[in-house]
Amino acid sequence: MSLAIVHSRAVLGMEAPEVRVEVQLANGLPSFTLVGLADTEVKESRERVRAALLQSGFAFPHNKRVTVNLAPADLPKDSGRFDLPIAIGILAAAGTVDAARLAALEFAGELSLAGAVRSVRGALALALGARRAASGRALVLPRADAEAARRVPGLQVLAADTLNEVAAALLPGDAAVPLSTPAGAAAGHGACGTTQAHRTNGHPAAMAGIDLSDVKGQAAAKRALEVAAAGGHSLLLVGPPGTGKSMLAQRLPALLPPMPDEEALDSAALLGLAGDDSVPFGTRALRAPHHSASAVALVGGGNPPRPGEISLAHGGVLFLDETPEFPRSALEALREPLETGAIHIARAARRARFPARFQLVAAMNPCPCGWFGATAASGRACRCTPDAVARYRGRLSGPLLDRIDLQVEVVAAAPDEMLAAPAGESSAEVARRVAAARSRQLARQGLPNAQLDTAGIDRHAALNERAAAFLEGAARRLAWSGRRLHRVLKVARSIADLAGSEAVQVAHLAEALQYQRVMGH
């Protein structure tokens, strides 16, 4: 009887718990049994592993009873990432490779029938989990996945293209041929292949010529966009159709400062779990789900749990166009992650946590027909009754609106004003001011203003007597909740940072006040 143990990892949300792949070859009725709460994809690995071993020139133990146990037994396992460790375990149990070398390595990879090592879903999340575990073992991955995992600092990553390459690296003595490190990674550890200083910012669309200067007029809305970018605030744009709400939202990612390395790794890991490779590493994502999206599509779920749009927008922007048309349950599900920056998905058998620190930009018409409040010069007239307008706006609940920092009216401009309006500031010009304001925040408190807690607001947004009296009067007249009062202070703090002011003045509060009254809550 022969036994080999190979180290691997499962992926459960953003976690990557260790899995011990135990392979036993014993005398008895020939069979290939796989146990350990494996789903269909994992059970099918028996046929892939058998064919890959034979096509790679190895003998499969057809005359043995092959038992593969994926421990711990109560941890669900999915995906084809266990093909490679199972194959290596069979070779080690048969004595073809040196089992003693396996203690220093972890394996993950799907096998083709010809023995090629294919990419697996969630490789970057797996690499982050391996780093957190601090096992000291090197991680062997398919080459494409190793290229991504090399960005994880403090982790040794090795790349493999075929099963033969991996087996050659595990031969006894001097016969072993070491696996290569992925391009750009220093030997012995991972490397963040892209630094903040050189990282491209914004959504890929921003690299295709989308710029804030394309938006003619709308000075107030562009100023609100700058304030939102400076402090990481959520934003609601309210205005008739065709006034530029979507254009403004699409340009917000390019105004944001470069992503910190850890945030970029988390963002890339989440996108990898969803199989989305359209966003370059270190780029702030812009997610714009259709208004027919369900609550599960927004917050995540499924079996196994997968990240939703709010997590895929982590570090970037979540744009909800036609916000009142989204299902009420989907909108209300945003309330917790807007506060906490994370989403916890609890199911009967599993529980997963995904980061969801995104900037929300919501856009809506002022009424069902879209022309409420239109001027006579526009040639449009609202046909909605007051009750219809109230019901439409009521689709956004008061608690949800309380969690949106800025509410801005986007007014339709006359055609002659649009044609005569000069090009405004470019995204790069505004981004420089935003970066300076964000630097002040990080130096002062270590996080953006939007993430300040109550103690942080008291400490960093303290008001003098005149400013406090002004804010108290406004809060009493407008019947603000405590949450809304704190959000006004955060916005005013961001406006002060843009102005380079150490203290929050009445002028900053007055401007912040203008961003609170559009929806009448």
Secondary structure as UniProt FT lines:
FT   STRAND          2..9
FT   TURN            13..14
FT   STRAND          18..26
FT   STRAND          31..35
FT   HELIX           40..43
FT   HELIX           45..55
FT   TURN            56..57
FT   TURN            62..63
FT   STRAND          65..71
FT   TURN            73..74
FT   TURN            81..82
FT   HELIX           83..93
FT   TURN            94..95
FT   HELIX           99..104
FT   STRAND          105..107
FT   STRAND          110..111
FT   TURN            113..114
FT   STRAND          116..118
FT   TURN            121..122
FT   HELIX           123..133
FT   STRAND          138..142
FT   HELIX           143..149
FT   TURN            150..151
FT   TURN            153..154
FT   STRAND          157..160
FT   HELIX           163..169
FT   HELIX           173..175
FT   TURN            183..184
FT   TURN            187..188
FT   HELIX           196..198
FT   HELIX           204..208
FT   HELIX           212..214
FT   HELIX           219..231
FT   STRAND          235..238
FT   TURN            241..242
FT   HELIX           245..250
FT   HELIX           253..255
FT   HELIX           261..273
FT   TURN            274..275
FT   TURN            281..282
FT   STRAND          286..287
FT   TURN            291..292
FT   HELIX           295..299
FT   STRAND          300..301
FT   TURN            302..305
FT   STRAND          306..307
FT   HELIX           309..312
FT   TURN            313..315
FT   STRAND          317..320
FT   TURN            321..322
FT   HELIX           323..325
FT   HELIX           328..332
FT   TURN            333..334
FT   HELIX           335..340
FT   STRAND          342..346
FT   STRAND          351..355
FT   STRAND          359..364
FT   TURN            372..373
FT   HELIX           376..378
FT   HELIX           386..393
FT   TURN            394..395
FT   HELIX           398..402
FT   STRAND          406..409
FT   HELIX           415..420
FT   HELIX           427..445
FT   HELIX           449..451
FT   HELIX           454..460
FT   HELIX           465..478
FT   HELIX           482..499
FT   HELIX           506..513
FT   TURN            514..515
FT   TURN            518..519
//
